[in-house]
Amino acid sequence: MKLLFITLMLTMSLIGCDVNANKVNKEGDNSNLYLSKMSDILTSQNEEEKRDYFDKIMMEAERGNSVAQNLMGVIFENGYFNQEKDIKKAIYWYNKAVDNNGLAENNMSGLYAYGNGVKQDYKKAYEYYESAMKKNIPEAINSIGFMYFNGFYLRQDYKKACEYYEKSADLGYYPAQSNLANCYSNGWNGPVNQKNFFEYSLKAAQQGSISSQFNVAAAFQRGIGVDKSIPDAIVWYKRALDGDDSRAAFNLGVIYENGNGVEQDINIAYAYFYLAKELGLDIAQEKLDKLTTKVNKENIRILKNEGSIQIAVDQPDEKWKVYDEEEVGGLENLQKKK
């Protein structure tokens, strides 16, 4: 179990080039015009509202607003607001914006880095990223670090990659904070520094990085870079699990199986192992096989409502009651709603 935990602890993905980058920077007097509504309108069921929003952005883009021009590129790249995906149109609008908008340059970089609608060209991607970096765009700075890390166009250099991650991380960009944490954990930018690993993992976790939430939990569980705290580990594992991290479910199962800092509960442990298996972690099947004769599956409930997962075990002498949850079911008929 120790080796498994360490393996999971160190399996952290580096986040590289940003192809969506639908965040907007503040350029010009009209930079925030209509843009603050974007997230709400994207998920709205009101088609008229979507059409109005698109028309207003188009009007501003045609007037030369570089922020709106960049957003038009994002819309056509992703097929937002009932528009067909059209990379040619996306490139047209990004090109309109690139002289005055670093995010448009970053988005153009992503197209070339991934070969999305264009021939993959790391040299062109780097040139756009470099120009966006001069405008202090953290996504671009992080992506240059990613290119150094992987040796895409640039000579592979872990230390230099970490330097770019740090520049981006200090601008508050959480994928870079996660990447920088990896640098400190693996000693890519100098001696291993677990305190800094935890510090930057926590910064990224607080902004919603699921992999960093897992790493913060693992650090609390083992006392890596921070004082050991099982209650804090459980909090962060549950946050990662809400983001469907199978490793978080597995480690929660281990905690309850062994009574590690909590009251031992085989039923709850089984439920977490079940979730881990459902989320794709095949090694959890070994735990399920081991515990299957020790639990009453009919009494175990897994609830998922609006992204939050809850586990409960019925008491033999009590009737199970549900308050507000969308889905209720035993382990054998678990249904998850997104």
Sequence and secondary structure as in RCSB ss.txt:
>XXXX:A:sequence
MKLLFITLMLTMSLIGCDVNANKVNKEGDNSNLYLSKMSDILTSQNEEEKRDYFDKIMMEAERGNSVAQNLMGVI
FENGYFNQEKDIKKAIYWYNKAVDNNGLAENNMSGLYAYGNGVKQDYKKAYEYYESAMKKNIPEAINSIGFMYFN
GFYLRQDYKKACEYYEKSADLGYYPAQSNLANCYSNGWNGPVNQKNFFEYSLKAAQQGSISSQFNVAAAFQRGIG
VDKSIPDAIVWYKRALDGDDSRAAFNLGVIYENGNGVEQDINIAYAYFYLAKELGLDIAQEKLDKLTTKVNKENI
RILKNEGSIQIAVDQPDEKWKVYDEEEVGGLENLQKKK
>XXXX:A:secstr
 HHHHHHHHH        S        STTTTTTGGGHHHHHT S HHHHHHHHHHHHHHHHTT HHHHHHHHHH
HHHT TT    HHHHHHHHHHHTTT HHHHHHHHHHHHHTSSS   HHHHHHHHHHHHHTT HHHHHHHHHHHHH
TSSS   HHHHHHHHHHHHTTT HHHHHHHHHHHHHTTTSS  HHHHHHHHHHHHHTT HHHHHHHHHHHHHTSS
S   HHHHHHHHHHHHHTT HHHHHHHHHHHHHTSSS   HHHHHHHHHHHHHTT TTHHHHHHHHGGGS GGGE
EEEEETTEEEEEE  TTS     S S    GGG     
